[in-house]
Amino acid sequence: MFLKMRTRSTMKNYYDQLDGYRETIQQGLIGAKNFSRNISIGKGTEEEQLQRLKGEIQNAEAIVIGAGAGLSTSAGLTYHGERFERYFFDFIEKYGISDMYSGGFYPFPDNETKWAWWARHIYFNRYIVPPKPVYTKLLSLLKNKNYFVITTNVDHQFQRAGFDKKKLFYTQGDYGLFQSVNPENQKTYDNEQWVMRAMEVQGFVKDESGVFTLPEDRKISMQIPTNCIPKCPDDHSDVTTNLRADNSFVEDEGWHKASETYYEFLQANKDKHILFLELGVGANTPVIIKYPFWQMTMENEKAVYACINYGEAFCPKEMEERSVCIDGDIGEVFYSLKGVILEDYDKGEHL
């Protein structure tokens, strides 16, 4: 029922490796200083930009996907509204929590309540198939392409959709991992078994497809038993989620390997016709994806920058000629790129 360990053998070995994460942040900091504040929304009509993006995906020698929260939102993994209200109604009523994101920072009165919240939070974002097949549609667009993905998302949906895990870099952590609060312990621990148990003890039941849902009477608990609170299997210390919030975030073996692989991919393709495709990246962490993509596009005259974002699709004016900016729902854009009529877009069932 407990946590399977992922280890990091020695700290020195991994700090000596190439670090794509910090290398690209440096690129982003350079870009933030060099670019003017003149912004463009791209040239041409929406249809012209769609056709250009389709051509770039087909013809690019390499594609770097940079994904933010907007991609998962397009896939239906929203942190507010009907999905949140359905599975967190009791927390809403008792504590006035308005959405899943803010609930992650709520000062719950005890660990039994805190970990009941986090079991649901993790399960409904990490261990379910998204309501809409946006990730699988992206994978189909990249079929037989030379690609790599860097993402600030922590919901693991790329791997669930079938992306090669060797081509993925989750920079900010993974809902599916815990880490010890002991700073001497630089390991992460798989939490799937614990999450499933914590959902059961709250009263959630599995439907015919094996997905946890509310019982018919909607009677669920807002607490888990004290003996179900997760502990580190190595030293029995408390654990926390492996999410980058401060400098206590554990960058484990898998994280460092992915960072190195990302660096190597960029180096191997830096002088080629490369497409930097940014999907749903907001203003919270632009220095990880957006600014580095801008800078690397400017440094390579063969490179093209593309941005698909609902309400936030733009580029610096000085790289307008080598940019594609599409303001819209990412999933609908993917369907349009595949030549599917938007009216037939399957919006799926909300979870």
N, C-alpha and C positions, 0 to 999 in steps of 0.2 A: 504494500500500500504506500510505501514511502518513496523517497526521491532517488533516482538513479544519478550517479555522479559523472560529471564531465571534468576531467582534471587538466591542470597545466603543470607540466613536469618541472620546469625551472623558470624563474622570472627572466633571467639573463638571456636565454635562448630567444625569447620572443621579442624583447626590447631590441635585440640586435637585428631583427628582420626588417625588411622594407615596410614602411608604414604609409599606405595609400591614403588613409584617413587624414593624417596630419599634413601630408604633402599637399593634398588637394585643398585643405583649409588654408594653407599658405597661398596657394593659387587664388583662392577666393578673397583673401585679404588684399592681395595685390590688385585684383580686379576691382574691389570696392574702392580703392584709392584712385585707380586710373580712369574708370568710366565716368563720363559726364552724367549729369542728372537729366539729360534729355532722353525721354522714353518714347518708344514706338510700339504700336500694336501690330506691326507687320505691314507688308505691302500686298495689295491685291484684294480681291473679293474672298469671301470664305471658301467658295468653291475652288478658286485658284490656289488658295493655301492648302486645301485638302489634297488637291491633285499633286501639288509639289511635295507634300509630306509623304504621300503614297509612293512617289518616285524616289524620294530619299531612302525610305525604308527598303525599297526593292534594290537600290543601286549602291548603297553605302557599303564600304568594305568592312566597317565595324560600327556597332551601335552601342552606345552607353545609355542605359535607362536610369534616370534619376527620379525616384518615386517618393512622394510625400503623402500626407494624410488624405488629400483630395482623391487619390486613386481608390483607397478603401471606402471612402464616402460614396464614390460613384458605384462601387460594388455593393452598396447597401449596408455596410458596417458603420452605421451612424451612431453617434454617442448621445443622441437626444431623440425626442419624438416618440412615436408609437413603440418602437423596439425597446427603448429604454423604459418607457412607462409600463410595458407589459411585464418585464422581468424584475424591475426594481420598484414596483409600486409601493411596497411596504417601506422601503428606505425613503421614498419621496414623501410619504405620508408622515413618517415619524421625524425625519431629520430635515425635510425641505430641500433635499438635494435636487438640483435642476438638470443635471446631465452626468454621464459617466465620467467625463474628464474631471470635473470639479469634485466628484465623489471620491476620486483617488487621493485627494488631499484632505478629506474630511477627518477631523479628530474624533474618531469613534470612541465610545466610553470604555471599551475593553477589547482584548484581542479576539475573543470569540466572535464579536460582531464585525470587527475589522476583517478577519479572514473569511467570514461568510460573504462579505462584500467582494473581496478580491477573488474568491472562487468563481463567483458569477461573472465578474468583470473579465477575468481571464478566459473563462469558458466561452462566453458569447462573442469574443473577439478572436480567440486563438484556435479553438477546437471545433469550430463549425465551418461548413461550406458557406460562403457568402450568398446572400439572396440573389445577386445578379452575377452572371459569369464574366465579369470584366477581366479578371486575371487570366482566365483561360483564353479569352479572345485575344488578349495581348500576346500570349504565348503562341497562338496560331499565326499572328502577324510576324512573329520572329522566327518561324520555322526555317531551319537550315541557315540561319543567320549567325554571324560572328558577333555575339553580344555579351554584355555584362551588366549586372544590375547593382546599383547602390541605392539604399533606401533608408530613410529615417523611421519608417514604419516598424512596429514591433509585433505585428499580428501574425507573421509567418505565412501570409497568404500566397506569396510567390511559390514557396515550396509545396504548399497544399495543392496549388494549381498544376504542378508538374514541372516547374522550372528546375534546371540542374542546380543542385545546392552548391556546386563548385563555381557557379557563376553568379553567386549572390553575396552581398555584403550588407548585413544589418548593422548599421553603425551605432544605433542607440539602444540595442538590447533585444530581448525576446520575452514576450509574455510567458513563454513556455519554460523559462528558467528561473530558479531562485538563486540567490547568493547569500552567504553568511554575513551577518553584521560585524563579524570579527575581521578587522582589516588585515590580519595576518593570513587569513584564508582566502586565497585568490583562485577559487574554484566556482563553478556553477553546477546546478543540479536540476535535472529534468523534473518537472512538476506534474506531468499529465496524470499519473496514478493518484496523486494527492488531490488534484482538482476534481477528478471523477468521484472520489470518495466524499469530498466536501459538498459536492452538488447533491449526492444521494442523502446525506444526513440532514440537509436542509429541507428535504421533501420533494425535490424535483424528480420527475419520472421520465423514462425514455419512451418515445413514441415508436411507431412501427419501423422507422428508419434508424433507430438507435440514437436519436438526438434528444437531449434533455429538454423538457418543457414543463409547464405548470400542471399540477394535478387538477382534476375537474373542480374540486372544491376550493382551489387556489390557496390552500392552507400550507404555507411554507414557513420555515423558521428563519429569523434574521441572525441566528447564531449557530456556530458549530460547537460540538463538545470540546472541552478544554484539552482532552487527550488527542484531539484531531488537529490542534494548532501545529503547523509545520515547524520542524526543528532541523538543524544541520545534522546530517548523519555522522559527520566526522567528530565534531566536538559538542554537539547538542546545544549549540548557540542558537539564538533567534535567527531567522532568515528574513529576507526582503526580496522584492522583485528585482530582476536583473534589468533595470531600466536606468538609462543615464540621466541622473538628476543632479549629481555633484561629482566630486573627485573620488567618491567611494565606489563608483561603478566598476565592476570587475570585467576587464577585458581578457577573456579566457583564451585557451588554445585555438578554438574555432574562430573567434573574433580576429585574432592576430593573423591567422592563416588567410582569412578572407581579405583583410586589409592589404596583406602582401600580394595576393592574387590580383586585387584591383589595381594596385600600383603597376604590376607587371603587364596587365592588359593595356593600361594607358600608355606605357612605354613602348610596347610592341606595336601600337597603332597610332602613335602620336603624329606621324607624318602622312597618314593615309586619309582617304575620303571617309571621315568619321562623322556620324550623326549623334549629337548629344540631345537625347529626347527626354525632356523634363515633363513629369506628369503629376499634377496636383501638389506642387511644392508651394507652401505659403511663405509668410514673412517671418515665421518663428526662428528658423535656422537656415537662412539663405547662404551662409558661409560654407555649409557642408555640400550643397548641390548647386544651387542657382548661380552664385558668384563664380565658383570654379568652372562651371560649364561655360559661362560667358568668357572668362579669361582664356580657357583652353581653345575655344572657338576662335577668338581673336588671334591667338598665337599660330594657328594652323590655317592657311588660306584655303585648304581643301575641306575644312570642317564646316558643318552646318548645325545651327542651334534650333531646336523646335520645342515649343511650349504649348501644352494643352492644359487649360485650367479654367474653371468656371469663375469668371469675373476677375481673374488675375493673370491674363496672358499678355505679356509684354517683353520687350528686350531693349537694350541700350540703342539709341539712335544710330551710333556709329557702326553697329553690326546688323542693321536692318536688312541689307541686301543678302545676307547669309542667315536669315532667320525666318522661321515660320511660327506665327502666333495664332492659336485657335482658341477663342473664348467659347467654351461649351462643356457639356457633360462628357467626361472621358469615355464612358461606355458607348454613348451614342456616336461619338467620333470614330471609335474603333469599328462599329458596325457600318458606318458610312464608308470607311476605308476598305472594308471587305465587299462593298457594293450591295449591302443589304438595305432595303427600304426601312427608313426609321420607324414607320408606323408598325412594322412587324417586330420591333425591338421587344424582346421578352423581358419584362420588368421583374419577373420572379415574385416569389412570396417573401414578404418581410418576416424576419425572424425576431 
